[in-house]
Amino acid sequence: MEYVFHRGEFILRNQATIHVDDRAHRFGDGFFESIRIANGKPQFLNGHFIRIQETIKALKIKPLDFSLERLENEINGLLQRNSIFEGGRMRITFYRKSKGFYLPKENDLDYMIEVEAIPQNQFELNETGKIIDLYTDVKKDPNRFAGFKTLNAQLYVMASLFAEEKNWDDALIQNTKQAIIEATASNLFLVSNGVLYTPSLTDGPIGGTMRMNIINIALENKFKVYECTINPQNLLTADEVFLTNAIRGVEWVASYRSKPYQNAVAGKLIQLLNQRLA
C-alpha cells in the first residue's frame, strides 16, 4: 500500500485527487523538488529547503506555518508508512493554494509529497557512459525564473522526446545566446586538465542542489572549479563530461558526437559524494 502526503495528511496514493481548480493543474503555477533517499533518510535536505524557500519567494507564494522541521517530520512519516528504509526517490510538488484565473485570489502554499523505493541505497556511477548531443529545436530564455524547477517543464519534455528519436541517452539544452547550459534533467560539468567547468547560473541552467554539492566537494578536495559560459567547442576539447542531479548523483558521458570521454574524475567525485550521505 503506497501512501502520499497531501493537504496535511497521509493518504493512499490511489485516493489522492487533484481538484479541477488546482492552480498546478490549470496554470502550472508552482514548482517541484526531487530528493534522494539513502539509508531511509532524505539527503542534503538543508540545501533543498534553501532552494524551496528561494523559489517560494520568487513566485510570491506566502506559506503559513511552513518550516524545515515540519517538512522533515512529514517526509520521515511518509518514509515509515511506505516502509522505505534504504534507497528511494522523492518528489515534492508545491503549488499556490488558490482559486482565480491568472490573478490568484490568495497566495498560500499547498504541496504533495510522493516517494518510491529504488534498488540503489548509495549513489552508483553508471557502468555504460551516456551518449549525448544538442537539442536544437527550442532555446531556453535565461530570465529570472530560469534557475527554478517550475511546473512548466515543456522544454524538457520536448528535449527528452528529441533525444529518444535520435537514439541518444540525453540531450543538451542551449540558451538563446547559443551557450550550452544543461541536459534534460541534469546539470552539466566538463573536465579539462583536471579543472572542472560548469555553466554559470546567469546563463540560465536550473540551480541544482547536486550541482552545488559537487562544486563544494570538488573545492574541498583541491579541484579548481569555474562557473562560465560553455559552448559546443568546449565539449570537443574536454577530457571528461558528466551530468549531475539529486537522484542519480553523477553520471559520466561516453561521447558527444565523435568525441569520446574518460570518467576518472566522475568516479572520484561519486565516491566523495557517498561519504557525505546521512
C-alpha positions in Angstrom: 0.0 0.0 0.0 1.6 3.2 -1.1 1.0 6.5 0.7 1.4 10.1 -0.3 1.3 13.2 1.9 -1.2 15.8 0.6 -3.2 18.7 2.1 -1.8 18.0 5.6 -2.5 14.2 5.8 -1.1 10.8 4.8 -3.4 9.1 2.3 -3.3 6.2 0.0 -1.9 7.1 -3.4 -5.0 5.7 -5.3 -7.2 8.0 -3.1 -5.2 11.2 -3.9 -7.1 13.6 -6.1 -6.4 16.9 -7.8 -9.3 19.4 -7.8 -10.3 20.9 -11.1 -9.5 24.4 -9.6 -5.9 23.5 -8.5 -3.6 26.0 -10.0 -0.9 23.4 -10.6 -3.3 21.7 -13.0 -4.8 24.8 -14.5 -1.8 27.1 -14.9 1.4 25.2 -13.9 1.5 27.7 -11.0 4.1 26.0 -8.8 7.4 24.1 -8.8 8.8 20.8 -7.7 11.8 19.4 -5.8 13.4 16.0 -6.2 15.2 14.5 -3.1 17.3 11.4 -2.9 16.6 8.9 -0.1 19.5 6.9 1.2 19.7 4.8 4.4 16.0 5.6 4.8 16.7 9.3 5.2 16.3 12.4 2.9 19.8 13.5 1.8 21.0 17.1 1.7 17.7 18.3 3.0 19.1 21.7 4.2 20.2 22.6 0.7 16.8 21.5 -0.8 15.0 23.6 1.8 17.0 26.7 1.0 16.1 26.3 -2.7 12.5 25.7 -1.8 12.4 29.0 0.2 14.1 30.8 -2.7 11.6 29.6 -5.2 8.6 30.4 -2.9 9.9 33.9 -2.6 10.5 34.3 -6.4 7.0 33.1 -7.2 5.4 35.3 -4.5 3.8 32.5 -2.6 3.3 33.2 1.1 3.3 29.9 3.1 1.8 29.7 6.6 3.4 27.6 9.2 6.0 26.0 6.9 9.4 25.1 8.3 12.3 22.7 7.7 11.4 20.9 10.9 7.8 20.4 9.8 8.8 19.2 6.3 11.4 16.8 7.7 8.8 15.3 10.1 6.3 14.9 7.2 9.0 13.3 5.0 10.1 10.8 7.7 6.5 9.9 8.4 5.9 9.2 4.7 9.0 7.0 4.5 7.9 5.0 7.5 4.4 4.4 6.1 5.9 3.2 2.8 8.5 1.1 4.6 11.4 2.7 2.8 14.5 2.1 5.0 17.2 2.2 2.3 17.2 3.9 -1.2 14.4 5.9 -2.6 13.4 8.9 -4.7 11.1 11.6 -3.5 9.2 14.3 -5.4 7.5 17.3 -3.6 5.1 19.3 -5.8 4.5 22.8 -4.5 1.7 25.0 -5.8 -0.3 28.1 -5.0 -3.4 27.2 -3.0 -5.9 29.5 -4.5 -8.8 29.8 -7.0 -8.9 32.5 -9.6 -7.7 33.0 -13.1 -4.2 34.3 -13.9 -4.6 36.6 -10.9 -4.8 34.3 -7.8 -7.3 35.2 -5.1 -4.7 34.3 -2.4 -1.1 33.2 -2.2 -0.9 30.4 0.4 1.1 27.2 -0.2 0.0 23.6 -0.7 2.1 20.6 -1.6 2.1 16.9 -2.2 5.0 14.5 -1.2 5.5 11.3 -3.2 8.1 8.6 -2.7 9.1 5.3 -4.2 11.8 2.8 -3.3 14.8 2.3 -5.6 17.3 -0.6 -5.5 20.4 1.5 -5.0 20.9 2.7 -1.5 24.0 4.8 -2.4 25.0 6.7 -5.5 26.5 4.4 -8.2 28.4 5.6 -11.2 26.8 4.3 -14.4 28.7 1.4 -16.0 27.9 2.5 -19.5 28.6 6.1 -20.4 25.8 8.2 -21.8 25.6 9.4 -25.4 24.6 13.0 -25.8 24.1 15.7 -28.4 22.4 19.1 -28.8 18.6 19.7 -28.8 18.3 22.4 -31.5 14.5 23.0 -31.8 14.0 25.4 -28.9 16.3 27.5 -26.9 15.9 28.5 -23.2 15.5 32.1 -22.2 17.9 32.9 -19.3 15.3 35.0 -17.4 14.9 35.4 -13.6 12.8 32.2 -13.4 15.2 30.0 -15.5 17.0 28.6 -12.5 13.9 27.3 -10.7 12.2 23.9 -11.3 8.8 25.3 -12.2 5.9 23.1 -13.3 6.2 24.5 -16.8 8.6 21.7 -18.0 7.5 21.6 -21.7 11.0 22.4 -22.9 12.5 19.4 -21.0 9.7 17.1 -22.2 10.3 18.0 -25.8 14.1 17.7 -25.5 13.7 14.2 -24.0 11.5 13.2 -26.9 14.0 14.6 -29.3 16.8 12.5 -27.7 14.7 9.4 -27.8 14.0 9.9 -31.5 17.8 10.3 -32.2 18.6 7.2 -30.0 20.7 9.4 -27.6 20.7 8.9 -23.9 20.2 12.6 -23.2 20.1 16.0 -25.0 21.9 19.2 -24.1 19.9 22.4 -24.0 21.2 25.8 -25.2 20.1 29.3 -24.2 19.0 32.0 -26.6 22.7 33.1 -26.9 23.7 29.6 -28.1 25.5 28.7 -24.8 25.1 25.1 -23.6 23.5 25.2 -20.2 22.2 21.8 -19.0 20.8 18.4 -20.0 17.1 17.5 -19.8 17.2 16.6 -16.1 20.7 17.4 -15.0 23.4 20.0 -14.7 26.5 19.8 -16.8 30.2 19.6 -15.9 33.3 19.5 -18.2 36.8 18.4 -17.1 39.9 19.7 -18.9 43.4 19.1 -17.5 41.9 18.3 -14.1 39.9 21.5 -13.9 36.1 21.5 -13.6 33.9 23.8 -15.6 30.1 24.2 -15.3 27.6 26.6 -16.9 27.1 29.9 -15.0 23.7 30.3 -13.4 23.5 33.6 -15.3 23.3 31.6 -18.5 20.0 30.0 -17.3 20.5 26.4 -16.1 18.5 25.0 -13.2 20.3 25.8 -10.0 20.5 22.2 -8.9 21.3 21.1 -5.3 23.6 18.3 -6.6 25.4 20.9 -8.7 26.1 22.9 -5.6 27.2 19.8 -3.6 29.6 18.7 -6.4 31.1 22.2 -6.6 31.6 22.2 -2.8 33.1 18.7 -2.7 35.4 19.4 -5.6 36.7 22.7 -4.0 37.2 20.9 -0.6 39.3 18.3 -2.4 41.6 20.8 -4.2 39.9 20.8 -7.6 39.7 24.1 -9.4 36.1 24.9 -10.4 35.0 27.6 -12.8 31.4 28.7 -13.5 31.4 30.1 -17.0 29.8 30.1 -20.4 30.1 26.7 -22.2 29.9 26.4 -26.0 30.0 23.3 -28.3 33.7 23.7 -29.0 34.4 23.3 -25.2 32.8 19.9 -25.3 35.1 18.8 -28.2 38.2 19.7 -26.2 37.2 18.3 -22.8 38.7 15.2 -21.2 35.5 14.3 -19.4 31.9 15.3 -19.4 29.5 14.4 -16.6 25.9 15.2 -15.5 24.6 15.7 -12.0 21.2 15.6 -10.4 19.7 15.0 -7.0 18.5 11.4 -7.6 21.4 9.9 -9.6 24.3 11.9 -8.3 26.9 11.8 -11.0 26.6 10.2 -14.5 29.5 10.1 -16.9 29.2 10.8 -20.5 30.9 8.5 -23.0 30.6 10.6 -26.1 29.4 13.8 -27.7 29.2 13.4 -31.4 32.5 11.8 -32.3 34.3 12.9 -29.2 35.0 10.1 -26.5 35.4 10.8 -22.8 37.0 9.3 -19.8 35.4 9.1 -16.3 38.2 9.2 -13.7 37.1 12.5 -12.1 33.5 11.5 -12.2 34.3 8.2 -10.4 36.3 10.1 -7.7 33.5 12.6 -7.1 30.8 10.0 -6.6 33.0 8.2 -4.0 33.4 11.5 -2.2 29.6 12.2 -2.5 28.7 8.8 -0.9 30.9 9.8 2.1 28.5 12.7 2.7 25.4 10.6 3.0 23.4 10.9 6.2 
